[in-house]
């Protein structure tokens, strides 16, 4: 249907990919640890919206054009790297005593926007969509756009469900740790340092 081939294989591959640690998983888990379950779910929603943007771009052929432009690829890479480092520094410097209050007062949309920016500015995700989705589209199909949209939507939906499971587990574990102030401070520093590391890794990555 719609020129999609080996759909069960696609679903199986996506499920395996979703449980493989990566930047999106680290980001969602980090937000859950830092701000709680609500922030984690909203961050996962933002990542899913970012995945939807990549899906649309892939279906319309825009991702291939960006990937073919070294300047555009480099720009997106550096924006994403700087943003991850910024988030990491915020967590390292954060006063945990006020974290619960600040997180509760922060608009829900801010977590969603952060998730979108984190995902959309990762060129590795862009290249993944270009390389992965077309493999499950029949080359002779006249409905390639529809096929890519369906595959992308499936990828995003399964990813969101996986992220929600991760959010629940990490938020529950961090809640127990945060009962001890010293442990909570070190937790912030560890997660923040991880974000900074992801930023430097992205900055030094190549195609």
C-alpha distance (Angstrom), angle and dihedral (degrees) to the residues before:
residue distance angle dihedral
X1 . . .
X2 3.83 . .
X3 3.79 88.3 .
X4 3.82 94.2 -68.5
X5 3.80 114.7 148.6
X6 3.82 129.4 -163.7
X7 3.80 93.9 4.7
X8 3.86 94.4 168.6
X9 3.81 88.6 53.1
X10 3.81 89.2 49.7
X11 3.82 91.9 52.6
X12 3.80 91.5 47.9
X13 3.79 92.1 49.3
X14 3.80 91.9 48.5
X15 3.80 92.1 50.7
X16 3.79 90.5 52.3
X17 3.80 91.4 47.4
X18 3.80 91.5 49.6
X19 3.80 93.0 59.4
X20 3.80 91.7 48.4
X21 3.83 111.0 99.0
X22 3.79 113.0 -109.6
X23 3.83 142.9 146.5
X24 3.82 95.3 -77.2
X25 3.79 92.7 49.4
X26 3.81 90.6 47.6
X27 3.80 91.4 48.4
X28 3.81 95.2 49.9
X29 3.80 92.4 44.3
X30 3.79 90.5 47.8
X31 3.80 93.0 52.5
X32 3.80 90.2 48.1
X33 3.78 91.3 51.6
X34 3.78 93.6 45.4
X35 3.81 100.8 41.4
X36 3.79 109.1 12.2
X37 3.79 139.4 -109.7
X38 3.82 97.1 -49.1
X39 3.80 92.1 54.2
X40 3.80 90.5 46.7
X41 3.81 93.6 53.0
X42 3.80 91.6 47.3
X43 3.80 90.4 47.8
X44 3.82 89.9 50.5
X45 3.80 88.4 50.7
X46 3.80 89.6 52.5
X47 3.80 91.3 50.2
X48 3.81 88.4 50.9
X49 3.80 91.2 51.7
X50 3.80 87.7 50.6
X51 3.80 89.0 51.8
X52 3.79 88.8 51.5
X53 3.81 89.1 54.0
X54 3.81 90.1 52.4
X55 3.80 89.9 47.6
X56 3.79 92.5 52.8
X57 3.79 91.8 45.3
X58 3.80 91.2 49.7
X59 3.81 92.9 47.9
X60 3.80 91.4 50.2
X61 3.80 93.7 44.6
X62 3.81 94.7 -115.3
X63 3.80 94.7 120.0
X64 3.79 91.7 58.9
X65 3.80 90.5 52.2
X66 3.82 92.1 50.6
X67 3.79 92.3 45.9
X68 3.81 89.9 51.6
X69 3.82 91.1 55.0
X70 3.83 112.4 78.4
X71 3.82 91.2 -163.7
X72 3.82 94.1 52.6
X73 3.79 92.1 44.5
X74 3.82 92.0 50.5
X75 3.80 92.9 46.6
X76 3.80 93.2 52.2
X77 3.80 90.4 45.5
X78 3.80 94.2 53.4
X79 3.78 94.5 44.7
X80 3.79 90.0 53.3
X81 3.81 93.2 45.2
X82 3.80 93.9 50.0
X83 3.78 91.2 47.5
X84 3.82 93.1 52.3
X85 3.80 91.3 48.7
X86 3.81 89.8 49.3
X87 3.81 91.5 52.9
X88 3.79 90.8 46.9
X89 3.81 93.2 51.8
X90 3.80 90.2 49.5
X91 3.80 90.6 55.3
X92 3.81 94.6 45.2
X93 3.81 91.1 52.0
X94 3.80 96.5 39.1
X95 3.80 120.8 120.1
X96 3.79 104.3 -131.5
X97 3.78 92.4 -156.7
X98 3.78 89.8 72.8
X99 3.79 98.0 34.3
X100 3.80 97.1 98.4
X101 3.80 92.6 49.9
X102 3.80 95.4 44.9
X103 3.81 92.0 47.1
X104 3.79 92.3 50.3
X105 3.80 91.9 49.7
X106 3.79 95.1 45.2
X107 3.84 112.7 102.1
X108 3.79 113.4 -105.0
X109 3.78 89.9 -127.3
X110 3.80 92.2 63.7
X111 3.81 91.8 66.1
X112 3.80 90.8 47.3
X113 3.81 91.9 49.5
X114 3.79 91.3 48.8
X115 3.79 90.3 52.7
X116 3.80 91.5 49.7
X117 3.81 93.1 49.2
X118 3.81 92.3 46.0
X119 3.81 91.6 53.7
X120 3.80 102.0 36.4
X121 3.82 93.9 48.8
X122 3.80 93.3 54.0
X123 3.82 106.4 96.6
X124 3.80 90.3 -168.0
X125 3.80 88.9 66.5
X126 3.80 89.8 49.2
X127 3.79 91.7 52.7
X128 3.80 90.9 45.5
X129 3.79 91.8 57.7
X130 3.80 91.0 48.4
X131 3.81 93.3 49.3
X132 3.81 100.5 37.2
X133 3.81 110.2 38.8
X134 3.83 99.3 51.0
X135 3.81 90.5 56.7
X136 3.81 88.5 73.4
X137 3.80 96.3 48.0
X138 3.79 120.6 91.4
X139 3.84 107.6 -117.7
X140 3.81 90.1 -140.5
X141 3.80 94.1 52.3
X142 3.80 119.4 118.7
X143 3.80 90.3 -156.6
X144 3.78 100.4 61.8
X145 3.80 93.6 135.2
X146 3.81 92.6 53.6
X147 3.82 90.8 45.6
X148 3.81 92.6 51.9
X149 3.81 91.2 47.9
X150 3.81 92.2 51.3
X151 3.81 92.9 46.5
X152 3.78 91.3 46.7
X153 3.81 92.3 48.9
X154 3.80 89.9 51.0
X155 3.80 91.1 49.5
X156 3.82 91.6 49.7
X157 3.82 94.5 46.4
X158 3.80 94.2 49.6
X159 3.79 90.1 45.4
X160 3.80 91.7 52.8
X161 3.81 92.0 51.1
X162 3.80 90.9 50.0
X163 3.79 91.7 48.0
X164 3.82 90.9 51.3
X165 3.81 89.8 55.7
X166 3.80 89.6 49.6
X167 3.81 90.6 48.5
X168 3.79 92.6 53.1
X169 3.80 93.4 49.7
X170 3.80 97.9 44.2
X171 3.81 94.7 42.7
X172 3.78 91.0 51.2
X173 3.79 92.9 48.7
X174 3.80 94.4 45.4
X175 3.81 90.6 48.7
X176 3.79 89.4 62.3
X177 3.80 92.1 46.7
X178 3.81 93.6 48.8
X179 3.76 91.3 63.1
X180 3.80 83.8 78.8
X181 3.81 111.8 62.6
X182 3.80 96.7 -154.6
X183 3.80 92.4 49.6
X184 3.80 90.5 47.8
X185 3.81 91.9 54.4
X186 3.79 91.8 50.9
X187 3.78 90.2 46.4
X188 3.82 90.2 56.1
X189 3.79 90.9 49.0
X190 3.79 93.7 48.6
X191 3.81 94.4 48.2
X192 3.82 91.9 42.7
X193 3.80 91.1 50.6
X194 3.81 88.2 50.4
X195 3.80 90.5 54.9
X196 3.80 90.8 49.1
X197 3.80 89.2 50.1
X198 3.81 90.9 51.5
X199 3.79 89.1 50.9
X200 3.81 93.3 52.8
X201 3.79 90.4 44.4
X202 3.80 90.5 53.5
X203 3.81 91.7 46.1
X204 3.80 91.9 54.2
X205 3.80 95.9 41.7
X206 3.77 123.2 112.6
X207 3.76 131.6 -158.7
